[in-house]
Amino acid sequence: MSNSDSGALARKPSFSDLFTPKLVTVLREGYGAEALKTDALAGMTVAIVALPLSMAIAIGAGAKPENGLFTAVVGGFLISALGGSRFQIGGPAGAFIVLMGMTIERFGLSGLFLATIMAGFLMLAAGYLRLGAYVKYIPHPVIVGFTAGIGVIIFAGEIKDLFGLTLNHEPGPIIPKLDALWHAAPTINLWATGLSALSLALIVGLKRWNANFPGLLAAVGASALLTYMFDLPVETIGSRFGGVPNSLPWPKWPDFPASDIPELIPSAVAIAVLGSIESLLSAVVADGMTGRRHRSNCELVAQGYANIATAFFGGLCATGTIARTATNVRAHSRGPVSGILHAIFLLAFMIVAAPVAAYIPLCALAAVLATVAWNMAERTQIAMILRHDRGEAAVLLATFLLTVFRDLTEGIAVGVTLGAILFMHRMAQLVEVTSHQQWIEEDVGDEVEPRPPYIPGEGDGEIQSYRITGPFFFGAASTVAGVLDEIGARPKAFVLDLAAVPLADGAGAQALIGFATKAQRAGAEVYIAAASSAVADTLAHCGLGADLVTYTASVAEARSLARTRIDAGAK
């Protein structure tokens, strides 16, 4: 390979490389009538799925059905047009229901709109600062536990409409909510219960019959038809909300007191974090299904612009949605045009079919959300984690329980913290000396004989070599000094082989400084051998300088230099 070729391969991606939308990439590749036809069919398929979901999610969050449709139209259009994924479908997501509901309950719809705009700017900042890649460090058990917890909360929130219960006020926290629902049980509406059961049966049965059949829309449509034909005594979109508008509203700034804006910051941060996680996870799922590769930072930027614009049009939080994105892929989408067309088809449905939406029973939409809640619990993943890993099981359960019984942001924060501690513990376990003796071990019973305090390294009586293996960071540093202190006999030189240390931090450097200082007092020299330039720079910058140790390129060089110095001193 020539120098010019290697330089081209090593070239860092430019701003254009990172933030050019996939729509531009697809059009540059060549886009013809056949591709447009395929994308139109895919867009129609996704729109049919998104229509009932968008209304159901909005109602579940305490908003109006049109707020969900506005989100799917405006947010869905911009996410596909500006995003870094070929197949991402944007719109309202079930994972946001609890967060949006809490924000609406406290600040009203205007407060949610403004929090969404603030979250949009946070997503823009994260994207342009190229932080998208860091979302992948969210531990898997946290994501599984969080989504399962959200599923439980969503289902609990739909019990009222599933059974047509009458409640003057439905509490937000799950325990008071279940208590209120229990006391409202005598008000059950059998017609609503029957329509809920019919809707669930149609959704499940049609999916088993043909996974590509729009079972959600069929269930909602059948329930609406029965309600209209027989004038069933159930609550509908028309009776609660007065119907659905047949056009988009004019954009406007949310009417919210400026003095209260600081109180929206926690909600805005939560929306931004959750939206980033949800959208990038969806993009990863699409990559896995297609073999393509998304641009995470470009995707975050698109999410940011979409949320800002959506809120101006009266929409809710917009993000990439896994179920609709997967539907788009299975419908043989060629690229972002299908997502753009899905938004246009939804707008057409609003214009043409708005009067019909008034007859949709809320119990049917509750059945749709109950299905969403069931699918959010990744039962196979939960069982696997609980069976095979105690540490990850603890992270999953903590995240799940805190999300359900406390607060979703608290659940994520504690889950990520526990996951980080678990990761550090595992990394610390990788750190070994030449004897392959771990520096951090599992607890054992008192009856177990302790290990010998000193295991000699390789070498003669005057020069001893020890190999450190694994990341040398603060998770292991607390025990490093103790292990080194267990070395009994004091030779005239220590050679510490750091060739297998991929990283080090200040705490690790302090452990070596303490050891080198004690060795120096005992008249022994310490050599740091074969450390990478990054590790050596870290240790040196943290105080492990030439006054304490000698850095060499290899163990052989260190031993040769030590022998020369020892022999010279003996003369």
C-alpha positions as CSV (number, residue, x, y, z in Angstrom):
1,M,0.0,0.0,0.0
2,S,1.4,3.4,-0.9
3,N,1.9,6.2,1.6
4,S,-0.9,8.2,-0.1
5,D,-3.3,5.2,0.3
6,S,-2.5,4.8,3.9
7,G,-2.9,8.5,4.4
8,A,-6.3,8.3,2.8
9,L,-7.3,5.4,5.1
10,A,-6.1,7.3,8.1
11,R,-8.0,10.5,7.2
12,K,-10.4,11.6,9.9
13,P,-14.0,12.0,8.7
14,S,-14.9,15.6,7.8
15,F,-18.0,17.5,9.0
16,S,-19.7,16.6,5.7
17,D,-18.8,12.9,6.2
18,L,-20.4,12.9,9.6
19,F,-23.5,15.0,9.1
20,T,-24.7,14.5,5.5
21,P,-28.2,13.0,5.8
22,K,-28.6,9.5,4.4
23,L,-31.3,10.9,2.1
24,V,-28.5,12.7,0.2
25,T,-26.4,9.6,0.1
26,V,-29.3,7.5,-1.3
27,L,-30.1,10.1,-4.0
28,R,-26.4,10.3,-5.0
29,E,-26.3,6.6,-5.5
30,G,-29.1,6.9,-8.0
31,Y,-32.8,6.8,-7.3
32,G,-35.4,5.9,-10.0
33,A,-39.1,5.2,-10.4
34,E,-38.8,1.5,-9.3
35,A,-37.2,2.6,-6.0
36,L,-39.9,5.3,-5.5
37,K,-42.7,2.7,-6.1
38,T,-41.1,0.4,-3.5
39,D,-40.7,3.2,-1.0
40,A,-44.3,4.3,-1.5
41,L,-45.6,0.9,-0.7
42,A,-43.3,0.7,2.4
43,G,-44.4,4.2,3.5
44,M,-48.1,3.3,3.2
45,T,-47.5,0.2,5.2
46,V,-45.8,2.1,8.0
47,A,-48.4,4.9,8.0
48,I,-51.2,2.3,8.5
49,V,-49.3,1.0,11.6
50,A,-48.4,4.5,12.8
51,L,-52.0,5.9,12.5
52,P,-53.6,4.2,15.5
53,L,-50.3,4.1,17.5
54,S,-49.8,7.8,17.3
55,M,-53.2,8.6,18.6
56,A,-53.0,5.9,21.3
57,I,-49.7,7.1,22.6
58,A,-50.8,10.7,22.8
59,I,-54.0,9.7,24.7
60,G,-52.0,7.5,27.0
61,A,-49.7,10.4,27.8
62,G,-52.7,12.6,28.7
63,A,-52.6,14.7,25.5
64,K,-55.1,14.8,22.6
65,P,-55.0,12.3,19.7
66,E,-54.1,15.0,17.2
67,N,-50.9,15.8,19.2
68,G,-49.7,12.3,18.4
69,L,-50.6,12.7,14.7
70,F,-48.8,16.1,14.5
71,T,-45.7,14.4,16.0
72,A,-45.8,11.6,13.4
73,V,-46.3,13.9,10.5
74,V,-43.7,16.7,11.3
75,G,-41.3,14.7,13.4
76,G,-41.5,11.7,11.1
77,F,-40.8,13.8,8.0
78,L,-37.8,15.6,9.4
79,I,-36.2,12.5,11.0
80,S,-36.2,10.7,7.7
81,A,-35.2,13.7,5.7
82,L,-32.3,14.8,7.9
83,G,-31.3,11.6,9.8
84,G,-28.2,9.4,9.6
85,S,-30.2,6.1,9.1
86,R,-31.6,4.9,5.9
87,F,-34.6,3.2,7.4
88,Q,-35.4,5.1,10.6
89,I,-39.1,6.0,11.2
90,G,-39.8,8.8,13.6
91,G,-42.8,9.7,15.7
92,P,-44.2,9.4,19.2
93,A,-42.9,6.4,21.1
94,G,-44.4,4.3,23.9
95,A,-41.3,4.7,26.0
96,F,-42.1,8.4,26.4
97,I,-45.7,8.0,27.7
98,V,-44.8,8.1,31.3
99,L,-42.3,11.0,31.0
100,M,-44.7,13.0,28.9
101,G,-47.6,12.3,31.2
102,M,-45.6,13.4,34.3
103,T,-44.6,16.6,32.5
104,I,-48.1,17.4,31.3
105,E,-49.6,16.7,34.7
106,R,-47.1,19.2,36.3
107,F,-46.7,21.9,33.6
108,G,-49.5,21.3,31.1
109,L,-49.2,20.8,27.4
110,S,-47.4,24.1,26.9
111,G,-44.8,23.0,29.4
112,L,-44.2,19.8,27.5
113,F,-43.9,21.6,24.2
114,L,-41.2,23.9,25.7
115,A,-39.4,21.0,27.4
116,T,-39.4,19.3,24.0
117,I,-37.8,22.3,22.3
118,M,-35.2,22.5,25.1
119,A,-34.5,18.8,24.6
120,G,-34.2,19.3,20.9
121,F,-31.4,21.8,21.4
122,L,-29.7,19.4,23.8
123,M,-29.8,16.7,21.1
124,L,-28.3,19.2,18.6
125,A,-25.5,19.9,21.0
126,A,-24.9,16.2,21.6
127,G,-24.8,15.5,17.9
128,Y,-22.6,18.3,16.9
129,L,-20.2,17.5,19.8
130,R,-20.1,14.0,18.4
131,L,-21.4,12.3,21.6
132,G,-23.7,9.9,19.7
133,A,-21.2,7.0,20.0
134,Y,-21.3,7.1,23.8
135,V,-24.9,6.1,24.0
136,K,-23.8,2.5,23.3
137,Y,-22.2,2.5,26.7
138,I,-25.6,2.3,28.4
139,P,-25.5,-1.2,30.0
140,H,-27.8,-3.7,28.3
141,P,-29.6,-4.7,31.6
142,V,-30.5,-1.1,32.2
143,I,-32.2,-0.8,28.8
144,V,-34.0,-4.1,29.3
145,G,-35.1,-3.3,32.9
146,F,-36.1,0.2,31.9
147,T,-38.3,-0.8,28.9
148,A,-39.9,-3.5,31.0
149,G,-40.7,-1.1,33.7
150,I,-42.2,1.4,31.2
151,G,-44.3,-1.4,29.8
152,V,-45.7,-2.2,33.3
153,I,-46.6,1.5,33.8
154,I,-48.2,1.8,30.4
155,F,-50.4,-1.2,31.0
156,A,-51.4,0.0,34.4
157,G,-52.4,3.4,32.8
158,E,-54.6,1.6,30.3
159,I,-56.7,-0.5,32.7
160,K,-59.2,2.4,33.2
161,D,-60.0,2.5,29.5
162,L,-59.7,-1.2,28.9
163,F,-62.6,-1.8,31.3
164,G,-64.4,1.5,30.9
165,L,-64.0,2.4,34.5
166,T,-65.2,5.7,35.9
167,L,-62.6,7.7,37.9
168,N,-62.8,11.3,39.0
169,H,-59.0,11.4,39.3
170,E,-56.4,8.7,38.4
171,P,-53.2,9.0,40.5
172,G,-49.8,9.0,38.7
173,P,-47.8,6.7,41.0
174,I,-48.5,3.0,40.4
175,I,-49.5,1.9,43.9
176,P,-52.1,4.7,44.4
177,K,-53.3,4.2,40.8
178,L,-53.9,0.5,41.3
179,D,-55.7,1.2,44.6
180,A,-58.0,3.8,42.9
181,L,-58.7,1.3,40.0
182,W,-59.6,-1.4,42.5
183,H,-62.1,0.8,44.2
184,A,-63.5,1.8,40.8
185,A,-64.1,-1.8,39.8
186,P,-67.9,-1.7,40.4
187,T,-68.1,0.9,37.6
188,I,-66.9,-1.5,34.9
189,N,-68.5,-1.0,31.4
190,L,-69.1,-4.4,29.9
191,W,-69.4,-3.0,26.4
192,A,-66.0,-1.4,26.7
193,T,-64.6,-4.6,28.2
194,G,-66.0,-6.6,25.3
195,L,-64.6,-4.3,22.6
196,S,-61.2,-4.4,24.4
197,A,-61.2,-8.2,24.3
198,L,-62.3,-8.2,20.7
199,S,-59.5,-5.7,19.8
200,L,-56.9,-7.7,21.6
201,A,-58.1,-10.9,19.9
202,L,-57.9,-9.3,16.5
203,I,-54.5,-7.9,17.1
204,V,-53.0,-11.2,18.3
205,G,-54.9,-13.4,15.9
206,L,-54.2,-11.4,12.8
207,K,-50.5,-11.2,13.7
208,R,-50.3,-15.0,14.0
209,W,-52.2,-15.4,10.7
210,N,-50.1,-12.9,8.8
211,A,-47.3,-10.8,10.5
212,N,-47.5,-8.2,7.7
213,F,-51.2,-7.6,8.0
214,P,-52.1,-4.3,9.7
215,G,-53.8,-5.8,12.7
216,L,-53.7,-2.7,14.8
217,L,-55.6,-0.7,12.2
218,A,-58.0,-3.5,11.6
219,A,-58.8,-3.9,15.3
220,V,-59.4,-0.2,15.8
221,G,-61.4,0.0,12.6
222,A,-63.6,-2.9,13.5
223,S,-64.3,-1.4,17.0
224,A,-65.1,2.0,15.5
225,L,-67.5,0.4,13.0
226,L,-69.3,-1.6,15.7
227,T,-69.6,1.5,17.9
228,Y,-71.0,3.5,15.0
229,M,-73.5,0.9,13.8
230,F,-74.9,-0.1,17.1
231,D,-74.4,3.2,19.0
232,L,-72.5,1.4,21.8
233,P,-72.3,3.2,25.1
234,V,-68.5,3.5,25.2
235,E,-66.3,6.6,25.4
236,T,-64.8,7.6,22.0
237,I,-62.4,10.1,20.6
238,G,-65.4,12.3,19.7
239,S,-67.0,12.1,23.1
240,R,-63.8,12.9,25.0
241,F,-61.9,15.2,22.6
242,G,-64.5,16.3,20.1
243,G,-62.8,14.6,17.2
244,V,-59.5,15.1,15.2
245,P,-58.6,18.2,13.1
246,N,-58.1,17.7,9.4
247,S,-55.0,19.8,9.0
248,L,-51.8,20.9,10.7
249,P,-52.0,24.0,12.9
250,W,-49.9,27.1,12.3
251,P,-46.6,26.9,14.2
252,K,-46.4,29.0,17.4
253,W,-44.2,29.4,20.4
254,P,-45.5,27.6,23.5
255,D,-47.4,29.8,25.9
256,F,-45.4,29.2,29.0
257,P,-44.2,31.6,31.8
258,A,-40.5,32.5,31.3
259,S,-40.0,32.5,35.1
260,D,-40.9,28.7,35.2
261,I,-38.5,27.7,32.5
262,P,-35.7,26.5,34.9
263,E,-38.2,24.0,36.4
264,L,-38.4,22.3,33.0
265,I,-34.7,21.5,32.8
266,P,-35.0,18.0,34.4
267,S,-37.8,17.1,32.0
268,A,-35.9,18.4,29.0
269,V,-32.7,16.5,30.0
270,A,-34.8,13.3,30.5
271,I,-36.5,13.7,27.1
272,A,-33.1,14.3,25.4
273,V,-31.5,11.3,27.0
274,L,-34.4,8.9,26.5
275,G,-34.9,10.2,22.9
276,S,-31.2,9.7,22.1
277,I,-31.2,6.2,23.5
278,E,-34.4,5.1,21.8
279,S,-33.5,6.5,18.4
280,L,-30.0,5.1,18.3
281,L,-31.2,1.7,19.5
282,S,-33.8,1.8,16.7
283,A,-31.0,2.7,14.2
284,V,-28.9,-0.2,15.5
285,V,-31.8,-2.6,15.0
286,A,-32.2,-1.4,11.5
287,D,-28.5,-1.9,10.8
288,G,-28.8,-5.4,12.1
289,M,-31.7,-6.2,9.8
290,T,-30.1,-4.7,6.7
291,G,-26.4,-4.9,7.1
292,R,-26.2,-1.1,6.7
293,R,-24.5,1.4,9.1
294,H,-26.1,4.5,10.4
295,R,-24.3,7.8,11.4
296,S,-25.2,8.2,15.1
297,N,-24.3,11.9,15.4
298,C,-26.2,12.8,12.3
299,E,-29.1,10.9,13.7
300,L,-29.0,12.9,16.9
301,V,-28.9,16.2,15.0
302,A,-32.0,15.1,13.0
303,Q,-33.8,14.2,16.3
304,G,-32.9,17.6,17.7
305,Y,-34.4,19.5,14.7
306,A,-37.4,17.2,14.6
307,N,-38.3,17.8,18.3
308,I,-37.9,21.6,18.0
309,A,-40.1,21.8,14.9
310,T,-42.7,19.2,16.2
311,A,-43.2,21.2,19.4
312,F,-43.9,24.4,17.4
313,F,-46.7,22.5,15.6
314,G,-48.3,21.1,18.8
315,G,-46.6,17.8,18.6
316,L,-45.1,15.6,21.4
317,C,-41.6,14.2,21.8
318,A,-40.4,12.6,18.6
319,T,-37.9,9.8,18.3
320,G,-36.9,6.8,16.2
321,T,-39.3,4.0,16.9
322,I,-38.2,0.4,16.8
323,A,-41.4,-1.3,15.8
324,R,-42.2,1.1,12.9
325,T,-38.6,1.1,11.7
326,A,-38.6,-2.7,11.6
327,T,-41.9,-2.6,9.7
328,N,-40.3,-0.2,7.2
329,V,-37.4,-2.6,6.7
330,R,-39.7,-5.7,6.3
331,A,-41.7,-3.7,3.7
332,H,-38.5,-3.6,1.6
333,S,-37.8,0.1,2.0
334,R,-35.0,1.4,-0.2
335,G,-34.1,4.4,2.0
336,P,-35.4,7.6,3.8
337,V,-37.9,8.4,1.1
338,S,-40.3,5.8,2.6
339,G,-40.2,7.6,5.9
340,I,-40.9,10.9,4.2
341,L,-43.8,9.4,2.4
342,H,-45.1,7.7,5.6
343,A,-45.5,11.2,7.1
344,I,-47.2,12.5,3.9
345,F,-49.6,9.6,3.9
346,L,-50.5,10.3,7.6
347,L,-51.2,13.9,6.7
348,A,-53.5,12.7,3.9
349,F,-55.3,10.3,6.3
350,M,-55.9,13.3,8.7
351,I,-57.3,15.4,5.9
352,V,-59.6,12.7,4.5
353,A,-60.6,10.6,7.4
354,A,-60.7,13.1,10.3
355,P,-64.5,12.8,10.8
356,V,-64.3,9.0,11.0
357,A,-61.8,9.2,13.9
358,A,-64.5,10.6,16.2
359,Y,-66.1,7.1,16.4
360,I,-62.9,5.3,17.5
361,P,-63.5,3.9,21.0
362,L,-60.9,4.6,23.6
363,C,-61.0,1.0,24.8
364,A,-59.7,-0.1,21.3
365,L,-56.8,2.4,21.5
366,A,-56.1,1.1,25.1
367,A,-55.9,-2.4,23.6
368,V,-53.3,-1.1,21.1
369,L,-51.2,0.3,24.0
370,A,-51.6,-2.9,26.0
371,T,-50.1,-4.7,23.1
372,V,-47.3,-2.2,23.0
373,A,-46.7,-2.6,26.7
374,W,-46.5,-6.4,26.4
375,N,-44.0,-6.2,23.5
376,M,-41.8,-3.7,25.4
377,A,-41.0,-6.4,28.0
378,E,-38.2,-8.5,26.4
379,R,-39.1,-11.7,28.2
380,T,-36.4,-13.8,26.6
381,Q,-33.7,-11.2,27.4
382,I,-35.0,-10.9,31.0
383,A,-35.0,-14.6,31.6
384,M,-31.5,-15.0,30.1
385,I,-30.0,-12.2,32.3
386,L,-31.7,-13.5,35.5
387,R,-30.4,-17.0,34.9
388,H,-26.9,-16.4,33.8
389,D,-25.4,-13.4,35.6
390,R,-26.1,-12.3,39.2
391,G,-24.5,-8.9,38.7
392,E,-26.5,-8.0,35.6
393,A,-29.6,-9.4,37.2
394,A,-29.2,-7.0,40.1
395,V,-28.8,-4.1,37.7
396,L,-31.9,-5.2,35.7
397,L,-34.0,-5.6,38.8
398,A,-32.9,-2.3,40.4
399,T,-33.7,-0.4,37.2
400,F,-37.0,-2.2,36.7
401,L,-38.2,-1.6,40.3
402,L,-37.1,2.0,40.6
403,T,-38.7,2.8,37.2
404,V,-42.0,1.2,38.2
405,F,-42.2,2.4,41.9
406,R,-40.1,5.5,42.0
407,D,-39.2,7.5,38.9
408,L,-37.9,6.6,35.4
409,T,-34.9,9.0,35.5
410,E,-34.0,7.6,38.9
411,G,-34.2,4.1,37.5
412,I,-31.9,5.0,34.7
413,A,-29.4,6.8,36.9
414,V,-29.2,4.1,39.5
415,G,-29.0,1.4,36.8
416,V,-26.2,3.1,34.9
417,T,-24.3,3.7,38.2
418,L,-24.6,0.0,39.2
419,G,-23.7,-1.1,35.7
420,A,-20.6,1.1,35.8
421,I,-19.6,-0.4,39.2
422,L,-20.1,-3.9,37.8
423,F,-18.0,-3.1,34.8
424,M,-15.2,-1.7,36.9
425,H,-15.3,-4.7,39.1
426,R,-14.9,-7.0,36.1
427,M,-12.1,-4.8,34.7
428,A,-10.3,-4.9,38.0
429,Q,-10.6,-8.7,38.0
430,L,-8.6,-8.8,34.8
431,V,-5.5,-7.2,36.4
432,E,-3.0,-10.0,37.2
433,V,0.7,-10.4,38.1
434,T,3.1,-12.9,36.6
435,S,1.7,-15.7,38.8
436,H,-1.8,-15.0,37.3
437,Q,-2.9,-14.1,40.7
438,Q,-6.0,-11.8,40.6
439,W,-5.7,-8.6,42.5
440,I,-9.4,-8.5,43.2
441,E,-11.1,-11.7,44.1
442,E,-14.5,-13.0,45.1
443,D,-15.3,-13.3,48.8
444,V,-14.5,-16.7,50.3
445,G,-15.4,-18.3,53.6
446,D,-13.3,-18.0,56.7
447,E,-12.4,-21.7,56.5
448,V,-10.5,-21.2,53.2
449,E,-6.8,-21.0,53.6
450,P,-5.5,-17.6,52.6
451,R,-3.1,-17.4,49.6
452,P,0.7,-17.1,50.4
453,P,1.7,-13.5,51.0
454,Y,4.6,-13.6,48.5
455,I,4.9,-15.2,45.1
456,P,8.3,-14.5,43.6
457,G,8.5,-13.1,40.1
458,E,10.8,-14.2,37.4
459,G,14.6,-13.6,37.7
460,D,17.5,-14.0,40.0
461,G,17.9,-12.8,43.6
462,E,19.0,-9.4,42.5
463,I,16.6,-8.6,39.7
464,Q,12.9,-9.6,39.8
465,S,10.4,-9.1,37.0
466,Y,6.7,-8.8,37.4
467,R,4.1,-8.7,34.6
468,I,0.9,-6.6,35.1
469,T,-2.0,-7.6,32.8
470,G,-5.2,-5.7,32.3
471,P,-6.5,-2.2,32.7
472,F,-4.6,-0.4,35.5
473,F,-7.3,2.0,36.7
474,F,-8.8,3.1,40.0
475,G,-10.9,-0.1,40.2
476,A,-7.7,-2.1,40.8
477,A,-5.5,0.6,42.3
478,S,-6.9,0.2,45.8
479,T,-5.3,-3.2,46.0
480,V,-2.2,-2.7,43.9
481,A,-0.1,-1.3,46.7
482,G,-1.1,-4.2,49.0
483,V,-0.1,-6.8,46.5
484,L,3.2,-5.1,45.8
485,D,3.8,-4.7,49.5
486,E,3.4,-8.5,49.9
487,I,6.7,-9.0,48.1
488,G,8.9,-10.3,50.8
489,A,12.6,-10.3,49.9
490,R,13.9,-7.1,48.5
491,P,16.1,-7.5,45.4
492,K,18.3,-4.7,44.0
493,A,16.0,-4.0,41.0
494,F,12.3,-4.5,40.1
495,V,11.2,-4.7,36.5
496,L,7.5,-4.1,36.0
497,D,6.3,-5.3,32.6
498,L,3.4,-3.2,31.5
499,A,3.1,-4.4,27.9
500,A,-0.3,-6.0,28.5
501,V,-1.7,-2.8,30.3
502,P,-4.1,-1.1,27.8
503,L,-4.8,1.9,30.0
504,A,-3.9,3.5,33.3
505,D,-5.2,6.4,35.3
506,G,-4.1,8.6,38.2
507,A,-5.0,6.1,40.9
508,G,-3.0,3.4,39.2
509,A,0.0,5.8,39.0
510,Q,-0.3,6.6,42.7
511,A,-0.1,2.9,43.5
512,L,3.1,2.6,41.5
513,I,4.5,5.8,43.0
514,G,4.0,4.4,46.5
515,F,5.7,1.2,45.6
516,A,8.7,2.9,43.8
517,T,9.2,5.2,46.8
518,K,9.4,2.3,49.2
519,A,11.7,0.4,46.9
520,Q,13.9,3.4,46.5
521,R,14.2,3.8,50.3
522,A,15.2,0.1,50.4
523,G,18.0,0.8,47.9
524,A,16.2,-0.9,44.9
525,E,15.6,0.6,41.5
526,V,12.3,0.2,39.7
527,Y,12.0,-0.1,35.9
528,I,8.8,0.3,33.9
529,A,9.2,-1.8,30.8
530,A,7.3,-2.0,27.5
531,A,4.5,0.4,28.5
532,S,2.6,1.9,25.6
533,S,3.1,5.6,24.9
534,A,-0.4,6.5,26.2
535,V,0.2,4.5,29.5
536,A,3.7,5.9,29.9
537,D,2.5,9.5,29.4
538,T,-0.3,9.0,31.9
539,L,2.0,7.6,34.5
540,A,4.6,10.3,33.9
541,H,2.0,13.2,34.0
542,C,0.7,11.8,37.3
543,G,4.1,12.0,39.0
544,L,5.8,8.7,38.2
545,G,8.9,10.4,36.7
546,A,12.5,9.7,36.1
547,D,13.4,10.5,39.7
548,L,11.5,7.3,40.8
549,V,11.5,4.9,37.9
550,T,13.4,4.2,34.6
551,Y,11.3,3.7,31.5
552,T,12.5,1.1,28.9
553,A,11.2,-0.2,25.7
554,S,11.4,-3.9,26.7
555,V,11.9,-6.2,29.6
556,A,15.2,-7.3,28.1
557,E,16.5,-3.8,27.9
558,A,15.4,-3.1,31.5
559,R,17.1,-6.3,32.9
560,S,20.3,-5.5,30.9
561,L,20.4,-1.9,32.2
562,A,19.7,-3.0,35.8
563,R,22.5,-5.6,35.6
564,T,24.9,-3.0,34.3
565,R,24.0,-0.6,37.1
566,I,24.2,-3.3,39.8
567,D,27.6,-4.6,38.5
568,A,28.9,-1.0,38.3
569,G,27.8,-0.3,41.9
570,A,29.5,-3.5,43.1
571,K,32.9,-2.4,41.9
